[in-house]
Amino acid sequence: MERPYIICHMVTSLDGKVTGNFLGKNSGLIGDYYRIHSEYGADGFLCGRVTMESSFPQPSATPSVYEGPPIERTDYVAEKAAFYAVAIDPQGKLWWGDHAISDSDEGYDGAHIVEVLTHKVSNDFLAHLRNKGISYLFGGKSELNLYLVAQKLKRLFDMEMLLLEGGGIVNGSFFQENLIDEISLVVVPEAECSEMAVPLFKTGKYHSDSSELASFRLQESKRLQDDGLWLIYKKR
Ligand SMILES: NC(=O)c1ccc[n+]([C@@H]2O[C@H](COP(=O)([O-])OP(=O)(O)OC[C@H]3O[C@@H](n4cnc5c(N)ncnc54)[C@H](OP(=O)(O)O)[C@@H]3O)[C@@H](O)[C@H]2O)c1
C-alpha cells in the first residue's frame, strides 16, 4: 500500500457520539481505550485541530514574528521518530511549545509532532515550527487532499499503521475519502442525547468526490469491564 493502514479508534456512546457527559462516567472504559491504543503498536496517531487543542495544552505566549525572506512551501522532516502525533491544522493554528507531545499517558507521551498544513499558513508559523524542531508537510494549496497526506506520511515518515483518533470532523473527512481500513470502537453503555454532541463521523464540512462509501464487516467483539464493548470492523 502507498499509504499507512488506517484504524479509526474511538470511544463512543450507545448512540454513536464522541463528546458529552458519557465520557466522564466511566473511567475504566477510558482506560481500556488507552490500553488498546498502545496495544495496536501503530506508528502514530492523527487528530483534527480541535482535538489536538483540547487534548494537549498550547502555550499562551503570543506567537513569534518572523522577519526573514519568505519560507518555501516544501515538506520538512525535523526527525524520524518511533511514534508520531499528526495534527490536521490547515491554517496553522497550533503554536506548539515543543517538538513532542507531553502527556501523562505513556501511549502519547513523547510522540513527535507532524503538522499537516496548506500553503495558506503564515511564514511566522513555519518559522516557529522549524525553530521548535516540529515536522510539517503540505497537503494542498488551499484545501487538503487527504490521500496525498496519507501517502506522504508513509513516504516521509515510514508510517505503516496510523490510528485516526478524532474528532468527528476529521474522522468524517477520512471516511468520505474511503481512507479508513478498520474501525475500533470502545462503546460506553450510556446514551448522549445532547444535540451539541459530536457524532463519530461528521460529514459535509469538507467536499468529497467519493460516490461510493466503504462498508465494513464485524471482525471481533469483546465484552469489556462495566458493560462496555470493544467492536472491531474491517473494510469489506
Ligand atoms: N470519544 C473519543 O474517542 C474522542 C476522540 C478524539 C476527540 N474527541 C472529541 O472530539 C471533539 C472535537 O471534534 P470536532 O469534530 O469538533 O473537531 P476535530 O475533528 O478534532 O477538528 C476539526 C478541525 O480540524 C481541521 N480539519 C479536519 N479535517 C479537515 C479536512 N479534511 N480538511 C481541512 N481541515 C480539516 C479543521 O481545522 P480548522 O478549523 O483549523 O480549519 C477542522 O475545523 C473534542 O471535544 C474531543 O474531545 C473524542
The ligand as an ORCA input file, in Angstrom:
! r2SCAN-3c Opt
* xyz 0 1
  N     -14.562      9.990     22.123
  C     -13.359      9.966     21.574
  O     -12.725      8.901     21.437
  C     -12.752     11.266     21.081
  C     -11.512     11.235     20.432
  C     -10.995     12.425     19.925
  C     -11.689     13.615     20.085
  N     -12.881     13.624     20.723
  C     -13.609     14.888     20.899
  O     -13.975     15.424     19.627
  C     -14.149     16.839     19.774
  C     -13.618     17.575     18.568
  O     -14.192     17.075     17.390
  P     -14.513     18.021     16.133
  O     -15.188     17.159     15.157
  O     -15.203     19.252     16.627
  O     -13.081     18.515     15.636
  P     -11.749     17.789     15.062
  O     -12.126     16.761     14.063
  O     -10.893     17.391     16.201
  O     -11.048     19.030     14.342
  C     -11.690     19.692     13.303
  C     -10.740     20.678     12.656
  O      -9.620     20.001     12.078
  C      -9.330     20.555     10.791
  N      -9.745     19.564      9.772
  C     -10.246     18.324      9.998
  N     -10.449     17.668      8.827
  C     -10.067     18.508      7.847
  C     -10.036     18.422      6.420
  N     -10.414     17.321      5.769
  N      -9.613     19.493      5.715
  C      -9.232     20.609      6.365
  N      -9.225     20.765      7.725
  C      -9.628     19.713      8.448
  C     -10.129     21.860     10.717
  O      -9.339     22.822     11.397
  P      -9.519     24.432     11.268
  O     -10.825     24.734     11.934
  O      -8.353     24.982     11.979
  O      -9.535     24.753      9.786
  C     -11.377     21.456     11.499
  O     -12.150     22.526     11.973
  C     -13.434     17.245     21.045
  O     -14.414     17.643     22.005
  C     -12.747     15.972     21.514
  O     -12.693     15.849     22.908
  C     -13.422     12.465     21.221
*
